[in-house]
């Protein structure tokens, strides 16, 4: 069975004042779920606590070198990370990262012993044009290196039009995509949904057959918001 994962992407949010929330999230009963927080890199080495796995939000394809401002997968691992997000739509849009770039980053994460949380998602225009599955298949084919397994990779479907907008894909829309992804990646790899996941819709989303958890943005910043999502996943 795929592992159930509640992953929080803090994006460019959080300072040392946020550490008590991380500790409270770690203390939330999670059953057989893995709870992963991906804070800013500045907090990784300070956030280690039992019951909480940590992840980076990005890694450079190279292990070291003359890349001012970047961070490598070995650096993330050294700071305590065991996961790394690759291919998030905000990285693709803000930094022009292509599928080939994401593929190289995913391989770099693996080389450092990190599990890649590889993100794919369509824009609103692509969905309205009926291109969703074609777009996602192309992204996955271009971004996922050979050698992907349930042990080194998690796939996160995040429709671009639902990230941080308050809009959520309907259960039927999510099920259609996740069922198609399951057919493509096999029965064991974890498939996460991301896009305005919150306490009010988590149980409905996690009840879908091929949704094994969530990659949560804003609702993961505070324990009071993230804990009910973890609880919903544990009960699913």
Secondary structure, 3 states (H helix, E strand, C coil): CCCCEEEEECCCCCCHHHHHHHHHHHCCCCCCCEEEEECCHHHHHHCCECCEEEEECCCECCCCCCCCCCCEHHHHHHCCCCEEEECCHHHHHHCCCCHHHHHHHHHHHHHCCCEEEEEECCCHHHHHCCCHHHHHHHHHHHHCCCCCCCCCEEEEEECHHHCCCCCCCCHHHHHHHHHHHHHHHCCCCCEEEECCCCHHHHHHHHCCCCCCEEEECHHHCCHHHHHHHHHHHHHC
